Amino acid sequence: MNSSNIFILIAILALGIIALLAYIVDPTHKSRKISPLTGLSFAFVIAGIFFGAERWLGYSLIAVSIILAIADIIFKYKKSKSFD
């Protein structure tokens, strides 16, 4: 196993641990469903990690995930402001 594969494994494990901690630490224990844009953004991050050997492709996929995450934040903000 070369260093690139080890890095990918560590990154995936870190994402899994963060997701688990976010689930455990939530004091209200309300189940919150992720939006489709959030899920798509997460999928692009994972794809960017898997295709990290081709730097242009990996960075492009991660950049797309950032754009989708920002768009999701803006949509959620506008939606919450419309109910105020």
C-alpha positions in Angstrom: 0.0 0.0 0.0 1.6 3.2 -1.1 1.3 6.6 0.6 -1.4 7.8 -1.7 -3.7 5.0 -0.7 -2.9 5.5 3.0 -3.9 9.2 2.6 -7.2 8.3 1.0 -8.0 5.8 3.7 -7.1 8.3 6.5 -9.3 11.0 4.8 -12.3 8.6 4.5 -11.9 7.5 8.1 -11.7 11.1 9.2 -14.9 12.0 7.4 -16.6 9.0 8.9 -15.5 9.9 12.4 -16.7 13.5 11.9 -20.1 12.3 10.8 -20.3 9.9 13.7 -19.3 12.7 16.2 -21.9 15.0 14.6 -24.5 12.3 15.1 -23.5 11.5 18.7 -22.9 15.1 19.9 -26.3 16.5 18.7 -28.0 17.3 22.0 -31.5 17.3 20.7 -31.1 14.0 18.9 -33.5 15.2 16.2 -32.9 13.5 12.9 -32.0 16.1 10.4 -32.2 15.0 6.8 -29.6 16.4 4.5 -30.6 18.3 1.4 -30.0 16.9 -2.1 -27.3 19.5 -2.6 -25.5 18.6 0.6 -25.5 14.9 -0.4 -24.2 15.8 -3.9 -21.5 18.0 -2.4 -20.4 15.2 -0.1 -20.3 12.8 -3.1 -18.1 15.2 -5.0 -15.7 15.4 -2.0 -15.4 11.6 -1.9 -14.9 11.5 -5.6 -12.3 14.2 -5.4 -10.4 12.1 -2.8 -10.6 8.9 -4.9 -9.4 10.7 -8.0 -6.8 12.6 -6.2 -4.0 11.0 -8.1 -5.0 13.1 -11.1 -4.6 16.4 -9.4 -6.6 18.5 -11.9 -9.6 16.1 -11.6 -9.4 15.7 -7.8 -9.2 19.5 -7.2 -11.9 20.2 -9.7 -14.3 17.8 -8.0 -13.6 19.3 -4.6 -14.1 22.8 -6.1 -17.5 21.7 -7.4 -18.4 20.4 -4.0 -17.5 23.7 -2.4 -19.6 25.6 -4.9 -22.6 23.2 -4.2 -22.2 23.6 -0.5 -22.1 27.4 -0.7 -25.2 27.3 -2.9 -27.0 25.0 -0.4 -26.1 27.4 2.4 -27.5 30.4 0.5 -30.7 28.5 -0.4 -31.2 27.5 3.2 -30.6 31.0 4.4 -33.1 32.5 2.0 -35.6 29.9 2.9 -35.3 30.6 6.6 -35.5 34.4 6.0 -38.7 34.0 4.0 -40.5 32.5 7.1 -39.5 35.4 9.4 
